[in-house]
Amino acid sequence: MQPDEPQQGTSAQTTVSALREIELLRRERDLAARKTELFRRELELLRMSPRPEEDALVRSSVKKWQELIDLVSEFNGNNLDFDRWEKQIKKLLSSYDLDDHRAKALVCSRLSGKALKWYHSRVDCVKLSFDDLLRELGRMYGQRPDQLMLRRELEARVWNAGETFADYLHDKVTLGNRVPVSDTEIISYVIEGISSQELRTQGTMLSIGRSYADCICKRSGAKGSISLTSYATSWGSSSDRKR
């Protein structure tokens, strides 16, 4: 009977693992059901509201809450994204007067993937305050990214054949923000990512400096900036035809 003991142990471990996965799935299902029920009640409240002014107030409140949620990106457990995501949350809370309950609801509504499974795996998930939840998320996922790796990823991004300049420019700026790099550096990185020497020279002399001045203004919130699409139409589109 002794040879069967390892198999029994393995079978028991598999069963425990399967039960844990089932429990996590059940919690996710229950959370989805609660969200659906909450949304149903909100709709019912809107329908039953007797006065137009109350109806408008409720609709406005729901709309503002949804707009607030949309201002924060989802966090799925990617270590490279946590620090930036945490800053988004704190920046938003500094601009809006949210109590602890709403602040925690905001964080939970933006968790997905591994991060959401981690949240449901904690027996104290309901009792955690907003500050405690953010602190525990930081302990789990708040590893600082490798700056050298991020910079190499920025350097490796080039303007590919068949790609519009608008898409290339957008990705390059986004990667630069992750490092981060100065405005002067990011202009140089954009130019270096253009394989055509002719277009690189032309972009340096005529368009890229101007577009990036506008793009930088947009990043800093200054007035007078132009959109990325407008810039791509002016110089990038003509450059696409010359490639």
C-alpha positions as CSV (number, residue, x, y, z in Angstrom):
1,M,0.0,0.0,0.0
2,Q,3.0,2.4,0.5
3,P,3.5,3.1,-3.3
4,D,0.0,4.6,-3.4
5,E,0.7,7.2,-0.8
6,P,2.5,9.7,-3.1
7,Q,-0.4,9.4,-5.6
8,Q,-2.9,10.1,-2.8
9,G,-0.9,13.1,-1.7
10,T,-0.8,14.5,-5.2
11,S,-4.5,13.9,-5.6
12,A,-5.2,15.7,-2.4
13,Q,-3.1,18.7,-3.4
14,T,-4.9,18.8,-6.8
15,T,-8.2,18.7,-5.1
16,V,-7.3,21.6,-2.7
17,S,-6.0,23.7,-5.6
18,A,-9.2,23.0,-7.6
19,L,-11.4,24.0,-4.6
20,R,-9.4,27.2,-4.1
21,E,-9.9,28.1,-7.8
22,I,-13.6,27.3,-7.5
23,E,-13.9,29.5,-4.5
24,L,-12.2,32.4,-6.3
25,L,-14.5,32.0,-9.2
26,R,-17.5,31.9,-6.9
27,R,-16.4,35.1,-5.3
28,E,-16.0,36.8,-8.7
29,R,-19.4,35.6,-9.7
30,D,-20.9,37.0,-6.4
31,L,-19.2,40.3,-7.0
32,A,-20.5,40.5,-10.5
33,A,-24.0,39.7,-9.2
34,R,-23.8,42.4,-6.6
35,K,-22.7,44.9,-9.2
36,T,-25.6,43.9,-11.4
37,E,-28.0,44.2,-8.5
38,L,-26.7,47.6,-7.6
39,F,-27.0,48.8,-11.2
40,R,-30.6,47.4,-11.3
41,R,-31.5,49.3,-8.1
42,E,-30.0,52.5,-9.5
43,L,-32.2,52.1,-12.7
44,E,-35.2,51.4,-10.6
45,L,-34.6,54.5,-8.5
46,L,-34.3,56.5,-11.6
47,R,-37.6,55.2,-12.9
48,M,-39.5,55.7,-9.6
49,S,-38.2,59.2,-9.0
50,P,-41.4,61.3,-8.7
51,R,-39.9,64.7,-9.4
52,P,-37.9,65.9,-12.4
53,E,-35.4,67.7,-10.3
54,E,-34.7,64.6,-8.2
55,D,-34.4,62.5,-11.3
56,A,-31.9,65.0,-12.8
57,L,-29.9,64.9,-9.5
58,V,-29.7,61.1,-9.4
59,R,-28.8,60.9,-13.1
60,S,-26.1,63.5,-12.6
61,S,-24.7,61.7,-9.6
62,V,-24.5,58.4,-11.5
63,K,-22.9,60.1,-14.5
64,K,-20.3,61.9,-12.4
65,W,-19.4,58.6,-10.6
66,Q,-18.9,56.8,-13.9
67,E,-16.9,59.7,-15.3
68,L,-14.7,59.6,-12.1
69,I,-14.1,55.8,-12.6
70,D,-13.2,56.4,-16.3
71,L,-10.4,58.7,-15.2
72,V,-8.4,55.9,-13.7
73,S,-7.0,53.0,-15.8
74,E,-7.5,49.4,-14.8
75,F,-4.8,47.6,-12.7
76,N,-4.4,43.9,-13.5
77,G,-1.4,43.0,-11.4
78,N,1.4,44.2,-13.7
79,N,4.3,45.3,-11.4
80,L,5.5,47.8,-13.9
81,D,2.2,49.7,-13.8
82,F,1.5,49.9,-10.1
83,D,3.4,53.0,-9.1
84,R,1.9,55.0,-12.0
85,W,-1.6,53.7,-11.2
86,E,-1.2,54.5,-7.5
87,K,-0.3,58.1,-8.4
88,Q,-3.4,58.3,-10.6
89,I,-5.5,57.2,-7.7
90,K,-4.0,59.7,-5.2
91,K,-4.0,62.5,-7.7
92,L,-7.7,61.9,-8.3
93,L,-8.5,61.8,-4.6
94,S,-6.7,65.1,-4.0
95,S,-9.0,66.7,-6.5
96,Y,-12.3,65.2,-5.3
97,D,-13.8,65.0,-1.9
98,L,-14.4,61.2,-1.5
99,D,-15.0,59.5,1.8
100,D,-13.2,56.2,2.7
101,H,-16.0,54.1,1.4
102,R,-16.2,55.7,-2.1
103,A,-12.4,55.9,-2.3
104,K,-12.2,52.1,-1.7
105,A,-15.0,51.5,-4.1
106,L,-13.1,53.4,-6.8
107,V,-10.0,51.3,-6.3
108,C,-12.0,48.0,-6.3
109,S,-13.8,49.0,-9.5
110,R,-10.5,49.3,-11.3
111,L,-9.0,46.0,-10.3
112,S,-8.9,43.2,-12.8
113,G,-7.0,40.0,-13.6
114,K,-4.5,38.8,-11.0
115,A,-5.0,41.9,-8.8
116,L,-8.8,41.2,-8.5
117,K,-8.1,37.5,-7.7
118,W,-5.6,38.6,-5.0
119,Y,-8.3,41.0,-3.5
120,H,-10.9,38.2,-3.3
121,S,-8.3,35.8,-1.9
122,R,-8.0,37.9,1.3
123,V,-10.5,37.0,4.0
124,D,-10.3,40.6,5.3
125,C,-11.0,42.2,1.9
126,V,-14.3,43.7,3.0
127,K,-12.9,45.1,6.2
128,L,-9.8,46.8,4.7
129,S,-9.9,50.6,4.7
130,F,-8.9,52.5,1.6
131,D,-5.5,53.3,3.0
132,D,-4.9,49.7,4.1
133,L,-6.0,48.4,0.7
134,L,-3.7,50.7,-1.2
135,R,-0.8,49.8,1.2
136,E,-1.4,46.0,0.8
137,L,-1.6,46.4,-3.0
138,G,1.8,48.3,-2.9
139,R,3.3,45.5,-0.8
140,M,2.1,42.9,-3.3
141,Y,2.7,44.7,-6.6
142,G,4.7,47.9,-5.9
143,Q,8.1,46.7,-7.2
144,R,10.0,49.5,-8.9
145,P,10.6,48.9,-12.6
146,D,14.1,48.5,-14.1
147,Q,14.9,52.0,-15.5
148,L,17.5,50.6,-17.8
149,M,15.0,48.1,-19.3
150,L,12.4,50.9,-19.8
151,R,15.0,53.0,-21.6
152,R,16.1,50.2,-23.8
153,E,12.5,49.6,-24.7
154,L,12.2,53.3,-25.6
155,E,15.3,53.1,-27.8
156,A,14.1,50.0,-29.5
157,R,10.8,51.5,-30.7
158,V,11.3,52.6,-34.3
159,W,9.0,53.9,-37.0
160,N,8.1,50.7,-38.8
161,A,7.2,50.3,-42.5
162,G,3.5,50.7,-43.2
163,E,2.9,52.4,-39.8
164,T,1.5,55.9,-39.6
165,F,3.7,58.5,-38.0
166,A,0.9,59.3,-35.6
167,D,1.0,55.8,-34.1
168,Y,4.8,55.9,-33.9
169,L,4.8,59.3,-32.2
170,H,2.1,58.2,-29.7
171,D,4.0,55.1,-28.7
172,K,7.3,56.9,-28.4
173,V,5.9,59.6,-26.1
174,T,4.1,57.0,-24.0
175,L,7.3,55.0,-23.6
176,G,9.2,58.2,-22.8
177,N,6.8,59.0,-20.0
178,R,7.4,55.7,-18.4
179,V,11.2,56.2,-18.0
180,P,10.7,59.3,-17.7
181,V,12.9,61.4,-19.9
182,S,13.2,65.1,-20.4
183,D,11.4,66.9,-23.3
184,T,14.7,67.5,-25.1
185,E,15.7,63.8,-24.8
186,I,12.3,62.6,-26.1
187,I,12.7,64.7,-29.2
188,S,16.0,63.1,-29.9
189,Y,14.6,59.6,-29.3
190,V,11.8,60.3,-31.8
191,I,14.3,61.4,-34.5
192,E,16.6,58.5,-33.8
193,G,13.7,56.1,-34.4
194,I,13.3,57.2,-38.0
195,S,15.4,55.0,-40.3
196,S,15.3,57.3,-43.3
197,Q,18.1,59.8,-43.1
198,E,16.3,62.2,-45.4
199,L,13.1,62.1,-43.3
200,R,15.1,62.3,-40.2
201,T,16.9,65.5,-41.4
202,Q,13.6,66.9,-42.7
203,G,11.8,66.2,-39.4
204,T,14.6,67.8,-37.4
205,M,14.6,71.0,-39.5
206,L,10.9,71.5,-40.2
207,S,8.3,69.6,-38.3
208,I,9.3,67.5,-35.4
209,G,10.6,70.4,-33.3
210,R,7.3,72.3,-33.9
211,S,5.1,69.3,-33.3
212,Y,6.9,68.4,-30.1
213,A,6.7,71.9,-28.8
214,D,2.9,71.6,-29.2
215,C,2.9,68.0,-27.9
216,I,4.9,69.1,-24.9
217,C,2.5,71.9,-24.3
218,K,-0.3,69.5,-24.3
219,R,1.5,67.2,-21.8
220,S,2.0,70.1,-19.5
221,G,-1.5,71.5,-19.9
222,A,-0.5,74.7,-21.6
223,K,-2.8,76.5,-24.0
224,G,-2.2,76.5,-27.7
225,S,-1.3,72.9,-28.2
226,I,-2.3,71.0,-31.3
227,S,-3.6,67.4,-31.4
228,L,-1.5,64.4,-32.3
229,T,-3.8,63.8,-35.2
230,S,-3.4,67.3,-36.6
231,Y,0.4,67.0,-36.5
232,A,0.4,63.6,-38.2
233,T,-1.8,65.0,-40.9
234,S,0.6,68.0,-41.5
235,W,4.0,66.3,-41.6
236,G,3.6,62.6,-40.8
237,S,1.1,62.0,-43.6
238,S,3.4,63.6,-46.2
239,S,6.3,61.7,-44.8
240,D,4.3,58.4,-45.0
241,R,4.0,58.9,-48.8
242,K,7.8,59.5,-49.2
243,R,8.8,56.3,-47.3
